[in-house]
Amino acid sequence: MKTIRDLNTPPAHIQGRLEAIIVRGSPRELARRIEQTHALAGIGLADDRLGLRGEAELSTRQVTLIQQEHLPLIAAFARSGPIDPVGLRRNLVVSGINLLSLKNAQLRVGEALLQIVGPCAPCSRMEEVIGPGGYAAMRGHGGMTARILEGGLLRVGDVVQPV
Protein backbone atom coordinates (compact mmCIF):
# COMPACT_ATOMS: atom_id res chain seq x y z
CA MET A 1 0.00 0.00 0.00
CA LYS A 2 1.31 3.45 -0.92
CA THR A 3 1.95 6.00 1.80
CA ILE A 4 0.85 9.63 1.64
CA ARG A 5 4.48 10.53 0.92
CA ASP A 6 4.43 8.16 -2.07
CA LEU A 7 1.17 9.65 -3.29
CA ASN A 8 2.56 13.20 -3.01
CA THR A 9 5.46 12.35 -5.31
CA PRO A 10 4.39 13.33 -8.84
CA PRO A 11 4.35 10.41 -11.27
CA ALA A 12 7.01 10.91 -13.96
CA HIS A 13 4.67 9.72 -16.73
CA ILE A 14 2.30 12.68 -16.36
CA GLN A 15 2.68 15.26 -19.12
CA GLY A 16 1.04 18.56 -19.82
CA ARG A 17 1.40 21.18 -22.54
CA LEU A 18 2.44 24.83 -22.56
CA GLU A 19 -0.61 26.56 -24.06
CA ALA A 20 0.44 30.21 -23.79
CA ILE A 21 3.30 32.47 -22.72
CA ILE A 22 2.26 35.84 -21.31
CA VAL A 23 4.63 38.70 -20.49
CA ARG A 24 4.58 42.38 -19.57
CA GLY A 25 7.27 45.04 -19.39
CA SER A 26 6.28 46.56 -16.04
CA PRO A 27 3.85 45.76 -13.21
CA ARG A 28 1.02 48.01 -14.49
CA GLU A 29 1.67 47.49 -18.22
CA LEU A 30 -0.79 45.47 -20.26
CA ALA A 31 0.28 41.86 -20.72
CA ARG A 32 0.70 40.27 -24.15
CA ARG A 33 1.07 36.78 -25.62
CA ILE A 34 4.27 35.65 -27.25
CA GLU A 35 5.17 32.38 -28.96
CA GLN A 36 8.54 31.81 -27.31
CA THR A 37 10.96 33.23 -24.77
CA HIS A 38 13.98 32.23 -22.73
CA ALA A 39 13.71 31.34 -19.05
CA LEU A 40 16.66 32.91 -17.24
CA ALA A 41 17.86 30.92 -14.22
CA GLY A 42 17.35 32.83 -10.99
CA ILE A 43 15.79 35.80 -12.79
CA GLY A 44 12.57 35.29 -14.79
CA LEU A 45 11.44 35.22 -18.41
CA ALA A 46 13.62 37.21 -20.83
CA ASP A 47 10.66 39.13 -22.29
CA ASP A 48 8.93 39.76 -18.96
CA ARG A 49 9.57 42.56 -16.47
CA LEU A 50 12.04 40.54 -14.37
CA GLY A 51 14.04 39.36 -17.36
CA LEU A 52 14.11 42.85 -18.86
CA ARG A 53 15.48 44.15 -15.57
CA GLY A 54 18.07 41.35 -15.70
CA GLU A 55 18.81 41.16 -12.00
CA ALA A 56 18.71 38.04 -9.87
CA GLU A 57 15.26 37.78 -8.31
CA LEU A 58 15.17 36.14 -4.89
CA SER A 59 11.40 36.09 -4.98
CA THR A 60 9.44 32.89 -5.40
CA ARG A 61 7.57 34.66 -8.23
CA GLN A 62 10.22 34.46 -10.94
CA VAL A 63 7.53 32.88 -13.09
CA THR A 64 3.83 32.25 -12.53
CA LEU A 65 1.74 29.41 -13.94
CA ILE A 66 -1.97 28.80 -14.27
CA GLN A 67 -3.94 25.80 -15.48
CA GLN A 68 -5.95 26.25 -18.64
CA GLU A 69 -8.60 23.94 -17.18
CA HIS A 70 -9.27 26.49 -14.41
CA LEU A 71 -10.23 29.30 -16.79
CA PRO A 72 -13.83 28.06 -17.33
CA LEU A 73 -14.18 27.53 -13.55
CA ILE A 74 -13.09 31.10 -12.85
CA ALA A 75 -15.58 32.34 -15.45
CA ALA A 76 -18.37 30.25 -13.92
CA PHE A 77 -17.63 31.45 -10.38
CA ALA A 78 -17.48 35.08 -11.54
CA ARG A 79 -20.58 34.62 -13.70
CA SER A 80 -18.70 36.20 -16.57
CA GLY A 81 -17.99 35.33 -20.17
CA PRO A 82 -14.89 33.42 -21.27
CA ILE A 83 -11.68 34.39 -19.47
CA ASP A 84 -8.70 35.59 -21.51
CA PRO A 85 -5.62 34.45 -19.57
CA VAL A 86 -3.70 37.54 -20.72
CA GLY A 87 -5.74 39.62 -18.26
CA LEU A 88 -4.86 37.28 -15.39
CA ARG A 89 -1.17 38.18 -15.82
CA ARG A 90 0.19 34.68 -15.22
CA ASN A 91 3.26 33.90 -17.34
CA LEU A 92 2.63 30.31 -18.37
CA VAL A 93 -0.73 28.73 -19.16
CA VAL A 94 -0.49 24.95 -19.02
CA SER A 95 -2.95 22.15 -19.65
CA GLY A 96 -3.13 18.48 -18.74
CA ILE A 97 -1.35 18.62 -15.39
CA ASN A 98 -2.51 19.48 -11.86
CA LEU A 99 -0.17 22.29 -10.81
CA LEU A 100 -1.31 22.35 -7.19
CA SER A 101 -0.22 18.73 -6.79
CA LEU A 102 3.31 19.76 -7.77
CA LYS A 103 4.08 22.11 -4.86
CA ASN A 104 7.82 21.84 -4.08
CA ALA A 105 8.35 19.60 -7.12
CA GLN A 106 10.53 20.30 -10.11
CA LEU A 107 8.92 20.72 -13.48
CA ARG A 108 10.52 20.61 -16.93
CA VAL A 109 8.92 23.15 -19.28
CA GLY A 110 10.56 23.05 -22.68
CA GLU A 111 14.30 23.36 -22.01
CA ALA A 112 13.86 25.04 -18.60
CA LEU A 113 13.68 23.50 -15.15
CA LEU A 114 11.34 25.15 -12.65
CA GLN A 115 10.68 24.49 -8.98
CA ILE A 116 7.06 25.00 -8.04
CA VAL A 117 7.05 27.02 -4.82
CA GLY A 118 3.48 27.76 -3.81
CA PRO A 119 0.12 29.23 -4.73
CA CYS A 120 -0.17 32.46 -6.67
CA ALA A 121 -2.88 34.42 -4.90
CA PRO A 122 -5.06 36.74 -6.96
CA CYS A 123 -4.72 40.49 -6.58
CA SER A 124 -7.42 43.16 -6.37
CA ARG A 125 -6.95 43.93 -10.09
CA MET A 126 -8.98 40.79 -10.84
CA GLU A 127 -12.08 42.84 -10.00
CA GLU A 128 -11.18 45.13 -12.92
CA VAL A 129 -10.16 42.37 -15.33
CA ILE A 130 -12.89 39.79 -14.66
CA GLY A 131 -15.52 42.04 -13.12
CA PRO A 132 -17.24 42.09 -9.72
CA GLY A 133 -16.43 38.87 -7.90
CA GLY A 134 -13.28 38.25 -9.96
CA TYR A 135 -11.02 38.18 -6.92
CA ALA A 136 -13.21 35.64 -5.13
CA ALA A 137 -13.59 33.55 -8.30
CA MET A 138 -9.81 33.18 -8.59
CA ARG A 139 -9.20 32.18 -4.98
CA GLY A 140 -7.88 28.63 -5.10
CA HIS A 141 -7.54 28.85 -8.90
CA GLY A 142 -4.87 31.56 -9.25
CA GLY A 143 -2.11 29.15 -10.21
CA MET A 144 1.34 28.62 -8.78
CA THR A 145 4.61 30.51 -8.45
CA ALA A 146 7.97 29.04 -9.39
CA ARG A 147 11.70 29.63 -9.37
CA ILE A 148 13.77 29.02 -12.49
CA LEU A 149 16.52 26.53 -11.61
CA GLU A 150 17.85 26.01 -15.15
CA GLY A 151 17.28 28.41 -17.99
CA GLY A 152 16.31 27.49 -21.53
CA LEU A 153 13.99 28.11 -24.43
CA LEU A 154 10.22 27.94 -23.86
CA ARG A 155 7.83 27.64 -26.81
CA VAL A 156 4.05 27.38 -26.96
CA GLY A 157 3.31 23.68 -27.44
CA ASP A 158 6.25 22.47 -25.32
CA VAL A 159 5.84 19.48 -23.03
CA VAL A 160 5.38 20.21 -19.32
CA GLN A 161 6.49 17.32 -17.10
CA PRO A 162 7.49 16.69 -13.48
CA VAL A 163 11.05 15.38 -13.04
Secondary structure as GFF3:
##gff-version 3
##sequence-region A 1 163
A	DSSP	alpha_helix	4	7	.	.	.	ID=ss1
A	DSSP	beta_strand	16	23	.	.	.	ID=ss2
A	DSSP	beta_strand	32	34	.	.	.	ID=ss3
A	DSSP	beta_strand	36	40	.	.	.	ID=ss4
A	DSSP	beta_strand	44	45	.	.	.	ID=ss5
A	DSSP	alpha_helix	49	53	.	.	.	ID=ss6
A	DSSP	beta_strand	63	67	.	.	.	ID=ss7
A	DSSP	alpha_helix	70	78	.	.	.	ID=ss8
A	DSSP	alpha_helix	85	88	.	.	.	ID=ss9
A	DSSP	beta_strand	92	95	.	.	.	ID=ss10
A	DSSP	three_ten_helix	99	102	.	.	.	ID=ss11
A	DSSP	beta_strand	106	109	.	.	.	ID=ss12
A	DSSP	beta_strand	112	119	.	.	.	ID=ss13
A	DSSP	alpha_helix	126	129	.	.	.	ID=ss14
A	DSSP	alpha_helix	134	138	.	.	.	ID=ss15
A	DSSP	beta_strand	144	150	.	.	.	ID=ss16
A	DSSP	beta_strand	152	155	.	.	.	ID=ss17
A	DSSP	beta_strand	159	162	.	.	.	ID=ss18
###
